[in-house]
Amino acid sequence: MTNSPDREYNLKGDTHMIDDMLYTVKDVISYLKVSRATIYRFMLRGTLQVHRVGRGLRFYGADVKACCRKDTQQDTTLAS
């Protein structure tokens, strides 16, 4: 996947992810500001849906957003 100027702007500005666009692990790490281990933990928990493209892993922007909502909901239920 090539880096288009629009895509780089969206990730560097942390404004939003495009729902139907595929992102790499590195892109998701940059967007969420978490470690690689956290991304893999989300994948193993089933919180973040992953798609294999060749030998690489890709994530839809919509899935990344849904992961954030799921993780936030789990945090609030644990606090109560």
mmCIF file of the N, C-alpha and C atoms, coordinates in Angstrom:
data_MODEL
# 
_entry.id   MODEL 
# 
loop_
_atom_site.group_PDB 
_atom_site.id 
_atom_site.type_symbol 
_atom_site.label_atom_id 
_atom_site.label_alt_id 
_atom_site.label_comp_id 
_atom_site.label_asym_id 
_atom_site.label_entity_id 
_atom_site.label_seq_id 
_atom_site.pdbx_PDB_ins_code 
_atom_site.Cartn_x 
_atom_site.Cartn_y 
_atom_site.Cartn_z 
_atom_site.occupancy 
_atom_site.B_iso_or_equiv 
_atom_site.pdbx_formal_charge 
_atom_site.auth_seq_id 
_atom_site.auth_comp_id 
_atom_site.auth_asym_id 
_atom_site.auth_atom_id 
_atom_site.pdbx_PDB_model_num 
ATOM 1   N N  . MET A 1 1  ? 0.851   -1.166  0.000  1.00 0.00 ? 1  MET A N  1 
ATOM 2   C CA . MET A 1 1  ? 0.000   0.000   0.000  1.00 0.00 ? 1  MET A CA 1 
ATOM 3   C C  . MET A 1 1  ? 0.896   1.227   0.000  1.00 0.00 ? 1  MET A C  1 
ATOM 4   N N  . THR A 1 2  ? 0.615   2.124   -0.892 1.00 0.00 ? 2  THR A N  1 
ATOM 5   C CA . THR A 1 2  ? 1.448   3.316   -0.980 1.00 0.00 ? 2  THR A CA 1 
ATOM 6   C C  . THR A 1 2  ? 0.922   4.394   -0.051 1.00 0.00 ? 2  THR A C  1 
ATOM 7   N N  . ASN A 1 3  ? 1.804   5.232   0.377  1.00 0.00 ? 3  ASN A N  1 
ATOM 8   C CA . ASN A 1 3  ? 1.409   6.349   1.240  1.00 0.00 ? 3  ASN A CA 1 
ATOM 9   C C  . ASN A 1 3  ? 1.013   7.534   0.375  1.00 0.00 ? 3  ASN A C  1 
ATOM 10  N N  . SER A 1 4  ? -0.256  7.850   0.368  1.00 0.00 ? 4  SER A N  1 
ATOM 11  C CA . SER A 1 4  ? -0.705  9.030   -0.358 1.00 0.00 ? 4  SER A CA 1 
ATOM 12  C C  . SER A 1 4  ? -0.575  10.233  0.557  1.00 0.00 ? 4  SER A C  1 
ATOM 13  N N  . PRO A 1 5  ? -0.460  11.427  -0.008 1.00 0.00 ? 5  PRO A N  1 
ATOM 14  C CA . PRO A 1 5  ? -0.357  12.628  0.837  1.00 0.00 ? 5  PRO A CA 1 
ATOM 15  C C  . PRO A 1 5  ? -1.569  12.781  1.761  1.00 0.00 ? 5  PRO A C  1 
ATOM 16  N N  . ASP A 1 6  ? -2.772  12.453  1.276  1.00 0.00 ? 6  ASP A N  1 
ATOM 17  C CA . ASP A 1 6  ? -3.970  12.567  2.114  1.00 0.00 ? 6  ASP A CA 1 
ATOM 18  C C  . ASP A 1 6  ? -3.873  11.642  3.309  1.00 0.00 ? 6  ASP A C  1 
ATOM 19  N N  . ARG A 1 7  ? -3.430  10.424  3.082  1.00 0.00 ? 7  ARG A N  1 
ATOM 20  C CA . ARG A 1 7  ? -3.338  9.444   4.150  1.00 0.00 ? 7  ARG A CA 1 
ATOM 21  C C  . ARG A 1 7  ? -2.323  9.887   5.196  1.00 0.00 ? 7  ARG A C  1 
ATOM 22  N N  . GLU A 1 8  ? -1.176  10.366  4.749  1.00 0.00 ? 8  GLU A N  1 
ATOM 23  C CA . GLU A 1 8  ? -0.162  10.826  5.697  1.00 0.00 ? 8  GLU A CA 1 
ATOM 24  C C  . GLU A 1 8  ? -0.694  11.998  6.510  1.00 0.00 ? 8  GLU A C  1 
ATOM 25  N N  . TYR A 1 9  ? -1.403  12.893  5.889  1.00 0.00 ? 9  TYR A N  1 
ATOM 26  C CA . TYR A 1 9  ? -1.952  14.040  6.612  1.00 0.00 ? 9  TYR A CA 1 
ATOM 27  C C  . TYR A 1 9  ? -2.913  13.559  7.689  1.00 0.00 ? 9  TYR A C  1 
ATOM 28  N N  . ASN A 1 10 ? -3.791  12.621  7.341  1.00 0.00 ? 10 ASN A N  1 
ATOM 29  C CA . ASN A 1 10 ? -4.771  12.132  8.303  1.00 0.00 ? 10 ASN A CA 1 
ATOM 30  C C  . ASN A 1 10 ? -4.094  11.479  9.502  1.00 0.00 ? 10 ASN A C  1 
ATOM 31  N N  . LEU A 1 11 ? -3.039  10.710  9.269  1.00 0.00 ? 11 LEU A N  1 
ATOM 32  C CA . LEU A 1 11 ? -2.387  10.019  10.377 1.00 0.00 ? 11 LEU A CA 1 
ATOM 33  C C  . LEU A 1 11 ? -1.527  10.977  11.196 1.00 0.00 ? 11 LEU A C  1 
ATOM 34  N N  . LYS A 1 12 ? -0.810  11.862  10.539 1.00 0.00 ? 12 LYS A N  1 
ATOM 35  C CA . LYS A 1 12 ? 0.040   12.792  11.283 1.00 0.00 ? 12 LYS A CA 1 
ATOM 36  C C  . LYS A 1 12 ? -0.799  13.779  12.069 1.00 0.00 ? 12 LYS A C  1 
ATOM 37  N N  . GLY A 1 13 ? -1.938  14.197  11.504 1.00 0.00 ? 13 GLY A N  1 
ATOM 38  C CA . GLY A 1 13 ? -2.806  15.144  12.179 1.00 0.00 ? 13 GLY A CA 1 
ATOM 39  C C  . GLY A 1 13 ? -3.680  14.483  13.223 1.00 0.00 ? 13 GLY A C  1 
ATOM 40  N N  . ASP A 1 14 ? -3.732  13.148  13.208 1.00 0.00 ? 14 ASP A N  1 
ATOM 41  C CA . ASP A 1 14 ? -4.566  12.391  14.142 1.00 0.00 ? 14 ASP A CA 1 
ATOM 42  C C  . ASP A 1 14 ? -6.013  12.883  14.159 1.00 0.00 ? 14 ASP A C  1 
ATOM 43  N N  . THR A 1 15 ? -6.484  13.355  13.008 1.00 0.00 ? 15 THR A N  1 
ATOM 44  C CA . THR A 1 15 ? -7.845  13.869  12.972 1.00 0.00 ? 15 THR A CA 1 
ATOM 45  C C  . THR A 1 15 ? -8.862  12.753  12.806 1.00 0.00 ? 15 THR A C  1 
ATOM 46  N N  . HIS A 1 16 ? -8.615  11.837  11.887 1.00 0.00 ? 16 HIS A N  1 
ATOM 47  C CA . HIS A 1 16 ? -9.546  10.737  11.672 1.00 0.00 ? 16 HIS A CA 1 
ATOM 48  C C  . HIS A 1 16 ? -8.925  9.675   10.783 1.00 0.00 ? 16 HIS A C  1 
ATOM 49  N N  . MET A 1 17 ? -9.552  8.508   10.790 1.00 0.00 ? 17 MET A N  1 
ATOM 50  C CA . MET A 1 17 ? -9.190  7.433   9.875  1.00 0.00 ? 17 MET A CA 1 
ATOM 51  C C  . MET A 1 17 ? -10.364 7.237   8.934  1.00 0.00 ? 17 MET A C  1 
ATOM 52  N N  . ILE A 1 18 ? -10.070 6.943   7.694  1.00 0.00 ? 18 ILE A N  1 
ATOM 53  C CA . ILE A 1 18 ? -11.119 6.684   6.713  1.00 0.00 ? 18 ILE A CA 1 
ATOM 54  C C  . ILE A 1 18 ? -11.628 5.268   6.937  1.00 0.00 ? 18 ILE A C  1 
ATOM 55  N N  . ASP A 1 19 ? -12.942 5.115   7.105  1.00 0.00 ? 19 ASP A N  1 
ATOM 56  C CA . ASP A 1 19 ? -13.537 3.835   7.480  1.00 0.00 ? 19 ASP A CA 1 
ATOM 57  C C  . ASP A 1 19 ? -13.204 2.691   6.543  1.00 0.00 ? 19 ASP A C  1 
ATOM 58  N N  . ASP A 1 20 ? -13.276 2.909   5.241  1.00 0.00 ? 20 ASP A N  1 
ATOM 59  C CA . ASP A 1 20 ? -13.116 1.802   4.299  1.00 0.00 ? 20 ASP A CA 1 
ATOM 60  C C  . ASP A 1 20 ? -11.695 1.663   3.750  1.00 0.00 ? 20 ASP A C  1 
ATOM 61  N N  . MET A 1 21 ? -10.739 2.296   4.387  1.00 0.00 ? 21 MET A N  1 
ATOM 62  C CA . MET A 1 21 ? -9.346  2.205   3.963  1.00 0.00 ? 21 MET A CA 1 
ATOM 63  C C  . MET A 1 21 ? -8.595  1.223   4.858  1.00 0.00 ? 21 MET A C  1 
ATOM 64  N N  . LEU A 1 22 ? -7.672  0.460   4.263  1.00 0.00 ? 22 LEU A N  1 
ATOM 65  C CA . LEU A 1 22 ? -6.870  -0.484  5.040  1.00 0.00 ? 22 LEU A CA 1 
ATOM 66  C C  . LEU A 1 22 ? -5.618  0.195   5.567  1.00 0.00 ? 22 LEU A C  1 
ATOM 67  N N  . TYR A 1 23 ? -5.278  -0.088  6.819  1.00 0.00 ? 23 TYR A N  1 
ATOM 68  C CA . TYR A 1 23 ? -4.104  0.485   7.476  1.00 0.00 ? 23 TYR A CA 1 
ATOM 69  C C  . TYR A 1 23 ? -3.197  -0.627  7.977  1.00 0.00 ? 23 TYR A C  1 
ATOM 70  N N  . THR A 1 24 ? -1.896  -0.349  8.044  1.00 0.00 ? 24 THR A N  1 
ATOM 71  C CA . THR A 1 24 ? -0.923  -1.306  8.553  1.00 0.00 ? 24 THR A CA 1 
ATOM 72  C C  . THR A 1 24 ? -0.864  -1.238  10.077 1.00 0.00 ? 24 THR A C  1 
ATOM 73  N N  . VAL A 1 25 ? -0.154  -2.181  10.662 1.00 0.00 ? 25 VAL A N  1 
ATOM 74  C CA . VAL A 1 25 ? 0.058   -2.174  12.116 1.00 0.00 ? 25 VAL A CA 1 
ATOM 75  C C  . VAL A 1 25 ? 0.741   -0.870  12.519 1.00 0.00 ? 25 VAL A C  1 
ATOM 76  N N  . LYS A 1 26 ? 1.731   -0.471  11.737 1.00 0.00 ? 26 LYS A N  1 
ATOM 77  C CA . LYS A 1 26 ? 2.469   0.762   12.033 1.00 0.00 ? 26 LYS A CA 1 
ATOM 78  C C  . LYS A 1 26 ? 1.544   1.981   12.008 1.00 0.00 ? 26 LYS A C  1 
ATOM 79  N N  . ASP A 1 27 ? 0.624   2.026   11.038 1.00 0.00 ? 27 ASP A N  1 
ATOM 80  C CA . ASP A 1 27 ? -0.340  3.124   10.953 1.00 0.00 ? 27 ASP A CA 1 
ATOM 81  C C  . ASP A 1 27 ? -1.225  3.177   12.195 1.00 0.00 ? 27 ASP A C  1 
ATOM 82  N N  . VAL A 1 28 ? -1.709  2.007   12.625 1.00 0.00 ? 28 VAL A N  1 
ATOM 83  C CA . VAL A 1 28 ? -2.611  1.938   13.776 1.00 0.00 ? 28 VAL A CA 1 
ATOM 84  C C  . VAL A 1 28 ? -1.868  2.323   15.058 1.00 0.00 ? 28 VAL A C  1 
ATOM 85  N N  . ILE A 1 29 ? -0.624  1.876   15.185 1.00 0.00 ? 29 ILE A N  1 
ATOM 86  C CA . ILE A 1 29 ? 0.201   2.253   16.339 1.00 0.00 ? 29 ILE A CA 1 
ATOM 87  C C  . ILE A 1 29 ? 0.336   3.771   16.399 1.00 0.00 ? 29 ILE A C  1 
ATOM 88  N N  . SER A 1 30 ? 0.618   4.386   15.262 1.00 0.00 ? 30 SER A N  1 
ATOM 89  C CA . SER A 1 30 ? 0.776   5.835   15.193 1.00 0.00 ? 30 SER A CA 1 
ATOM 90  C C  . SER A 1 30 ? -0.527  6.549   15.522 1.00 0.00 ? 30 SER A C  1 
ATOM 91  N N  . TYR A 1 31 ? -1.634  6.050   15.002 1.00 0.00 ? 31 TYR A N  1 
ATOM 92  C CA . TYR A 1 31 ? -2.932  6.693   15.214 1.00 0.00 ? 31 TYR A CA 1 
ATOM 93  C C  . TYR A 1 31 ? -3.393  6.582   16.665 1.00 0.00 ? 31 TYR A C  1 
ATOM 94  N N  . LEU A 1 32 ? -3.282  5.367   17.240 1.00 0.00 ? 32 LEU A N  1 
ATOM 95  C CA . LEU A 1 32 ? -3.753  5.151   18.611 1.00 0.00 ? 32 LEU A CA 1 
ATOM 96  C C  . LEU A 1 32 ? -2.730  5.542   19.674 1.00 0.00 ? 32 LEU A C  1 
ATOM 97  N N  . LYS A 1 33 ? -1.473  5.714   19.246 1.00 0.00 ? 33 LYS A N  1 
ATOM 98  C CA . LYS A 1 33 ? -0.377  6.034   20.174 1.00 0.00 ? 33 LYS A CA 1 
ATOM 99  C C  . LYS A 1 33 ? -0.244  4.960   21.260 1.00 0.00 ? 33 LYS A C  1 
ATOM 100 N N  . VAL A 1 34 ? -0.192  3.710   20.803 1.00 0.00 ? 34 VAL A N  1 
ATOM 101 C CA . VAL A 1 34 ? 0.001   2.565   21.696 1.00 0.00 ? 34 VAL A CA 1 
ATOM 102 C C  . VAL A 1 34 ? 1.152   1.723   21.155 1.00 0.00 ? 34 VAL A C  1 
ATOM 103 N N  . SER A 1 35 ? 1.578   0.742   21.931 1.00 0.00 ? 35 SER A N  1 
ATOM 104 C CA . SER A 1 35 ? 2.685   -0.109  21.510 1.00 0.00 ? 35 SER A CA 1 
ATOM 105 C C  . SER A 1 35 ? 2.190   -1.231  20.589 1.00 0.00 ? 35 SER A C  1 
ATOM 106 N N  . ARG A 1 36 ? 3.148   -1.851  19.919 1.00 0.00 ? 36 ARG A N  1 
ATOM 107 C CA . ARG A 1 36 ? 2.845   -2.999  19.059 1.00 0.00 ? 36 ARG A CA 1 
ATOM 108 C C  . ARG A 1 36 ? 2.211   -4.119  19.885 1.00 0.00 ? 36 ARG A C  1 
ATOM 109 N N  . ALA A 1 37 ? 2.700   -4.309  21.107 1.00 0.00 ? 37 ALA A N  1 
ATOM 110 C CA . ALA A 1 37 ? 2.156   -5.353  21.985 1.00 0.00 ? 37 ALA A CA 1 
ATOM 111 C C  . ALA A 1 37 ? 0.678   -5.109  22.281 1.00 0.00 ? 37 ALA A C  1 
ATOM 112 N N  . THR A 1 38 ? 0.300   -3.852  22.451 1.00 0.00 ? 38 THR A N  1 
ATOM 113 C CA . THR A 1 38 ? -1.099  -3.520  22.717 1.00 0.00 ? 38 THR A CA 1 
ATOM 114 C C  . THR A 1 38 ? -1.967  -3.861  21.513 1.00 0.00 ? 38 THR A C  1 
ATOM 115 N N  . ILE A 1 39 ? -1.484  -3.581  20.315 1.00 0.00 ? 39 ILE A N  1 
ATOM 116 C CA . ILE A 1 39 ? -2.232  -3.917  19.093 1.00 0.00 ? 39 ILE A CA 1 
ATOM 117 C C  . ILE A 1 39 ? -2.452  -5.422  19.027 1.00 0.00 ? 39 ILE A C  1 
ATOM 118 N N  . TYR A 1 40 ? -1.398  -6.200  19.270 1.00 0.00 ? 40 TYR A N  1 
ATOM 119 C CA . TYR A 1 40 ? -1.524  -7.661  19.223 1.00 0.00 ? 40 TYR A CA 1 
ATOM 120 C C  . TYR A 1 40 ? -2.437  -8.172  20.342 1.00 0.00 ? 40 TYR A C  1 
ATOM 121 N N  . ARG A 1 41 ? -2.415  -7.533  21.488 1.00 0.00 ? 41 ARG A N  1 
ATOM 122 C CA . ARG A 1 41 ? -3.312  -7.906  22.587 1.00 0.00 ? 41 ARG A CA 1 
ATOM 123 C C  . ARG A 1 41 ? -4.768  -7.684  22.183 1.00 0.00 ? 41 ARG A C  1 
ATOM 124 N N  . PHE A 1 42 ? -5.040  -6.537  21.555 1.00 0.00 ? 42 PHE A N  1 
ATOM 125 C CA . PHE A 1 42 ? -6.386  -6.248  21.048 1.00 0.00 ? 42 PHE A CA 1 
ATOM 126 C C  . PHE A 1 42 ? -6.818  -7.307  20.033 1.00 0.00 ? 42 PHE A C  1 
ATOM 127 N N  . MET A 1 43 ? -5.886  -7.718  19.171 1.00 0.00 ? 43 MET A N  1 
ATOM 128 C CA . MET A 1 43 ? -6.200  -8.738  18.164 1.00 0.00 ? 43 MET A CA 1 
ATOM 129 C C  . MET A 1 43 ? -6.535  -10.068 18.835 1.00 0.00 ? 43 MET A C  1 
ATOM 130 N N  . LEU A 1 44 ? -5.718  -10.487 19.808 1.00 0.00 ? 44 LEU A N  1 
ATOM 131 C CA . LEU A 1 44 ? -5.943  -11.768 20.482 1.00 0.00 ? 44 LEU A CA 1 
ATOM 132 C C  . LEU A 1 44 ? -7.237  -11.776 21.289 1.00 0.00 ? 44 LEU A C  1 
ATOM 133 N N  . ARG A 1 45 ? -7.580  -10.636 21.883 1.00 0.00 ? 45 ARG A N  1 
ATOM 134 C CA . ARG A 1 45 ? -8.815  -10.502 22.653 1.00 0.00 ? 45 ARG A CA 1 
ATOM 135 C C  . ARG A 1 45 ? -10.046 -10.485 21.764 1.00 0.00 ? 45 ARG A C  1 
ATOM 136 N N  . GLY A 1 46 ? -9.836  -10.180 20.487 1.00 0.00 ? 46 GLY A N  1 
ATOM 137 C CA . GLY A 1 46 ? -10.955 -10.047 19.569 1.00 0.00 ? 46 GLY A CA 1 
ATOM 138 C C  . GLY A 1 46 ? -11.529 -8.642  19.555 1.00 0.00 ? 46 GLY A C  1 
ATOM 139 N N  . THR A 1 47 ? -10.858 -7.719  20.217 1.00 0.00 ? 47 THR A N  1 
ATOM 140 C CA . THR A 1 47 ? -11.309 -6.336  20.270 1.00 0.00 ? 47 THR A CA 1 
ATOM 141 C C  . THR A 1 47 ? -11.056 -5.629  18.946 1.00 0.00 ? 47 THR A C  1 
ATOM 142 N N  . LEU A 1 48 ? -9.984  -6.005  18.250 1.00 0.00 ? 48 LEU A N  1 
ATOM 143 C CA . LEU A 1 48 ? -9.604  -5.382  16.987 1.00 0.00 ? 48 LEU A CA 1 
ATOM 144 C C  . LEU A 1 48 ? -9.590  -6.442  15.894 1.00 0.00 ? 48 LEU A C  1 
ATOM 145 N N  . GLN A 1 49 ? -10.447 -6.254  14.898 1.00 0.00 ? 49 GLN A N  1 
ATOM 146 C CA . GLN A 1 49 ? -10.530 -7.212  13.792 1.00 0.00 ? 49 GLN A CA 1 
ATOM 147 C C  . GLN A 1 49 ? -9.376  -6.976  12.834 1.00 0.00 ? 49 GLN A C  1 
ATOM 148 N N  . VAL A 1 50 ? -8.710  -8.068  12.456 1.00 0.00 ? 50 VAL A N  1 
ATOM 149 C CA . VAL A 1 50 ? -7.533  -7.987  11.594 1.00 0.00 ? 50 VAL A CA 1 
ATOM 150 C C  . VAL A 1 50 ? -7.807  -8.758  10.303 1.00 0.00 ? 50 VAL A C  1 
ATOM 151 N N  . HIS A 1 51 ? -7.199  -8.293  9.222  1.00 0.00 ? 51 HIS A N  1 
ATOM 152 C CA . HIS A 1 51 ? -7.315  -8.940  7.919  1.00 0.00 ? 51 HIS A CA 1 
ATOM 153 C C  . HIS A 1 51 ? -5.910  -9.200  7.412  1.00 0.00 ? 51 HIS A C  1 
ATOM 154 N N  . ARG A 1 52 ? -5.680  -10.403 6.946  1.00 0.00 ? 52 ARG A N  1 
ATOM 155 C CA . ARG A 1 52 ? -4.361  -10.749 6.422  1.00 0.00 ? 52 ARG A CA 1 
ATOM 156 C C  . ARG A 1 52 ? -4.350  -10.472 4.918  1.00 0.00 ? 52 ARG A C  1 
ATOM 157 N N  . VAL A 1 53 ? -3.364  -9.697  4.496  1.00 0.00 ? 53 VAL A N  1 
ATOM 158 C CA . VAL A 1 53 ? -3.167  -9.401  3.082  1.00 0.00 ? 53 VAL A CA 1 
ATOM 159 C C  . VAL A 1 53 ? -1.766  -9.879  2.741  1.00 0.00 ? 53 VAL A C  1 
ATOM 160 N N  . GLY A 1 54 ? -1.691  -10.999 2.058  1.00 0.00 ? 54 GLY A N  1 
ATOM 161 C CA . GLY A 1 54 ? -0.391  -11.617 1.810  1.00 0.00 ? 54 GLY A CA 1 
ATOM 162 C C  . GLY A 1 54 ? 0.206   -12.044 3.135  1.00 0.00 ? 54 GLY A C  1 
ATOM 163 N N  . ARG A 1 55 ? 1.404   -11.564 3.436  1.00 0.00 ? 55 ARG A N  1 
ATOM 164 C CA . ARG A 1 55 ? 2.034   -11.868 4.722  1.00 0.00 ? 55 ARG A CA 1 
ATOM 165 C C  . ARG A 1 55 ? 1.803   -10.778 5.748  1.00 0.00 ? 55 ARG A C  1 
ATOM 166 N N  . GLY A 1 56 ? 1.154   -9.698  5.338  1.00 0.00 ? 56 GLY A N  1 
ATOM 167 C CA . GLY A 1 56 ? 0.964   -8.558  6.230  1.00 0.00 ? 56 GLY A CA 1 
ATOM 168 C C  . GLY A 1 56 ? -0.407  -8.538  6.882  1.00 0.00 ? 56 GLY A C  1 
ATOM 169 N N  . LEU A 1 57 ? -0.516  -7.749  7.926  1.00 0.00 ? 57 LEU A N  1 
ATOM 170 C CA . LEU A 1 57 ? -1.771  -7.555  8.636  1.00 0.00 ? 57 LEU A CA 1 
ATOM 171 C C  . LEU A 1 57 ? -2.305  -6.171  8.298  1.00 0.00 ? 57 LEU A C  1 
ATOM 172 N N  . ARG A 1 58 ? -3.613  -6.093  8.071  1.00 0.00 ? 58 ARG A N  1 
ATOM 173 C CA . ARG A 1 58 ? -4.242  -4.812  7.759  1.00 0.00 ? 58 ARG A CA 1 
ATOM 174 C C  . ARG A 1 58 ? -5.501  -4.646  8.585  1.00 0.00 ? 58 ARG A C  1 
ATOM 175 N N  . PHE A 1 59 ? -5.864  -3.399  8.830  1.00 0.00 ? 59 PHE A N  1 
ATOM 176 C CA . PHE A 1 59 ? -7.026  -3.059  9.638  1.00 0.00 ? 59 PHE A CA 1 
ATOM 177 C C  . PHE A 1 59 ? -7.845  -2.002  8.913  1.00 0.00 ? 59 PHE A C  1 
ATOM 178 N N  . TYR A 1 60 ? -9.159  -2.169  8.901  1.00 0.00 ? 60 TYR A N  1 
ATOM 179 C CA . TYR A 1 60 ? -10.029 -1.135  8.368  1.00 0.00 ? 60 TYR A CA 1 
ATOM 180 C C  . TYR A 1 60 ? -10.153 -0.021  9.406  1.00 0.00 ? 60 TYR A C  1 
ATOM 181 N N  . GLY A 1 61 ? -10.224 1.214   8.926  1.00 0.00 ? 61 GLY A N  1 
ATOM 182 C CA . GLY A 1 61 ? -10.383 2.360   9.820  1.00 0.00 ? 61 GLY A CA 1 
ATOM 183 C C  . GLY A 1 61 ? -11.591 2.209   10.728 1.00 0.00 ? 61 GLY A C  1 
ATOM 184 N N  . ALA A 1 62 ? -12.690 1.681   10.194 1.00 0.00 ? 62 ALA A N  1 
ATOM 185 C CA . ALA A 1 62 ? -13.901 1.481   10.988 1.00 0.00 ? 62 ALA A CA 1 
ATOM 186 C C  . ALA A 1 62 ? -13.654 0.498   12.130 1.00 0.00 ? 62 ALA A C  1 
ATOM 187 N N  . ASP A 1 63 ? -12.840 -0.546  11.872 1.00 0.00 ? 63 ASP A N  1 
ATOM 188 C CA . ASP A 1 63 ? -12.529 -1.524  12.916 1.00 0.00 ? 63 ASP A CA 1 
ATOM 189 C C  . ASP A 1 63 ? -11.671 -0.908  14.018 1.00 0.00 ? 63 ASP A C  1 
ATOM 190 N N  . VAL A 1 64 ? -10.757 -0.019  13.635 1.00 0.00 ? 64 VAL A N  1 
ATOM 191 C CA . VAL A 1 64 ? -9.904  0.654   14.627 1.00 0.00 ? 64 VAL A CA 1 
ATOM 192 C C  . VAL A 1 64 ? -10.768 1.541   15.526 1.00 0.00 ? 64 VAL A C  1 
ATOM 193 N N  . LYS A 1 65 ? -11.694 2.276   14.921 1.00 0.00 ? 65 LYS A N  1 
ATOM 194 C CA . LYS A 1 65 ? -12.595 3.127   15.708 1.00 0.00 ? 65 LYS A CA 1 
ATOM 195 C C  . LYS A 1 65 ? -13.461 2.285   16.639 1.00 0.00 ? 65 LYS A C  1 
ATOM 196 N N  . ALA A 1 66 ? -13.974 1.159   16.128 1.00 0.00 ? 66 ALA A N  1 
ATOM 197 C CA . ALA A 1 66 ? -14.807 0.273   16.948 1.00 0.00 ? 66 ALA A CA 1 
ATOM 198 C C  . ALA A 1 66 ? -13.998 -0.309  18.099 1.00 0.00 ? 66 ALA A C  1 
ATOM 199 N N  . CYS A 1 67 ? -12.731 -0.604  17.867 1.00 0.00 ? 67 CYS A N  1 
ATOM 200 C CA . CYS A 1 67 ? -11.848 -1.130  18.911 1.00 0.00 ? 67 CYS A CA 1 
ATOM 201 C C  . CYS A 1 67 ? -11.726 -0.119  20.042 1.00 0.00 ? 67 CYS A C  1 
ATOM 202 N N  . CYS A 1 68 ? -11.577 1.147   19.699 1.00 0.00 ? 68 CYS A N  1 
ATOM 203 C CA . CYS A 1 68 ? -11.461 2.196   20.719 1.00 0.00 ? 68 CYS A CA 1 
ATOM 204 C C  . CYS A 1 68 ? -12.725 2.268   21.555 1.00 0.00 ? 68 CYS A C  1 
ATOM 205 N N  . ARG A 1 69 ? -13.883 2.181   20.906 1.00 0.00 ? 69 ARG A N  1 
ATOM 206 C CA . ARG A 1 69 ? -15.149 2.238   21.639 1.00 0.00 ? 69 ARG A CA 1 
ATOM 207 C C  . ARG A 1 69 ? -15.303 1.022   22.549 1.00 0.00 ? 69 ARG A C  1 
ATOM 208 N N  . LYS A 1 70 ? -14.949 -0.175  22.052 1.00 0.00 ? 70 LYS A N  1 
ATOM 209 C CA . LYS A 1 70 ? -15.054 -1.399  22.861 1.00 0.00 ? 70 LYS A CA 1 
ATOM 210 C C  . LYS A 1 70 ? -14.141 -1.323  24.070 1.00 0.00 ? 70 LYS A C  1 
ATOM 211 N N  . ASP A 1 71 ? -12.901 -0.873  23.860 1.00 0.00 ? 71 ASP A N  1 
ATOM 212 C CA . ASP A 1 71 ? -11.935 -0.814  24.956 1.00 0.00 ? 71 ASP A CA 1 
ATOM 213 C C  . ASP A 1 71 ? -12.378 0.191   26.012 1.00 0.00 ? 71 ASP A C  1 
ATOM 214 N N  . THR A 1 72 ? -12.933 1.301   25.596 1.00 0.00 ? 72 THR A N  1 
ATOM 215 C CA . THR A 1 72 ? -13.431 2.303   26.538 1.00 0.00 ? 72 THR A CA 1 
ATOM 216 C C  . THR A 1 72 ? -14.603 1.759   27.351 1.00 0.00 ? 72 THR A C  1 
ATOM 217 N N  . GLN A 1 73 ? -15.488 1.029   26.688 1.00 0.00 ? 73 GLN A N  1 
ATOM 218 C CA . GLN A 1 73 ? -16.628 0.448   27.383 1.00 0.00 ? 73 GLN A CA 1 
ATOM 219 C C  . GLN A 1 73 ? -16.169 -0.582  28.401 1.00 0.00 ? 73 GLN A C  1 
ATOM 220 N N  . GLN A 1 74 ? -15.156 -1.385  28.077 1.00 0.00 ? 74 GLN A N  1 
ATOM 221 C CA . GLN A 1 74 ? -14.643 -2.372  29.016 1.00 0.00 ? 74 GLN A CA 1 
ATOM 222 C C  . GLN A 1 74 ? -14.018 -1.696  30.219 1.00 0.00 ? 74 GLN A C  1 
ATOM 223 N N  . ASP A 1 75 ? -13.309 -0.592  30.019 1.00 0.00 ? 75 ASP A N  1 
ATOM 224 C CA . ASP A 1 75 ? -12.696 0.141   31.123 1.00 0.00 ? 75 ASP A CA 1 
ATOM 225 C C  . ASP A 1 75 ? -13.738 0.682   32.083 1.00 0.00 ? 75 ASP A C  1 
ATOM 226 N N  . THR A 1 76 ? -14.859 1.179   31.557 1.00 0.00 ? 76 THR A N  1 
ATOM 227 C CA . THR A 1 76 ? -15.875 1.747   32.423 1.00 0.00 ? 76 THR A CA 1 
ATOM 228 C C  . THR A 1 76 ? -16.620 0.656   33.199 1.00 0.00 ? 76 THR A C  1 
ATOM 229 N N  . THR A 1 77 ? -16.775 -0.538  32.609 1.00 0.00 ? 77 THR A N  1 
ATOM 230 C CA . THR A 1 77 ? -17.445 -1.611  33.340 1.00 0.00 ? 77 THR A CA 1 
ATOM 231 C C  . THR A 1 77 ? -16.534 -2.177  34.430 1.00 0.00 ? 77 THR A C  1 
ATOM 232 N N  . LEU A 1 78 ? -15.232 -2.161  34.196 1.00 0.00 ? 78 LEU A N  1 
ATOM 233 C CA . LEU A 1 78 ? -14.305 -2.639  35.214 1.00 0.00 ? 78 LEU A CA 1 
ATOM 234 C C  . LEU A 1 78 ? -14.242 -1.676  36.390 1.00 0.00 ? 78 LEU A C  1 
ATOM 235 N N  . ALA A 1 79 ? -14.411 -0.391  36.126 1.00 0.00 ? 79 ALA A N  1 
ATOM 236 C CA . ALA A 1 79 ? -14.329 0.615   37.190 1.00 0.00 ? 79 ALA A CA 1 
ATOM 237 C C  . ALA A 1 79 ? -15.537 0.571   38.119 1.00 0.00 ? 79 ALA A C  1 
ATOM 238 N N  . SER A 1 80 ? -16.682 0.079   37.624 1.00 0.00 ? 80 SER A N  1 
ATOM 239 C CA . SER A 1 80 ? -17.866 0.078   38.480 1.00 0.00 ? 80 SER A CA 1 
ATOM 240 C C  . SER A 1 80 ? -17.943 -1.122  39.375 1.00 0.00 ? 80 SER A C  1 
# 
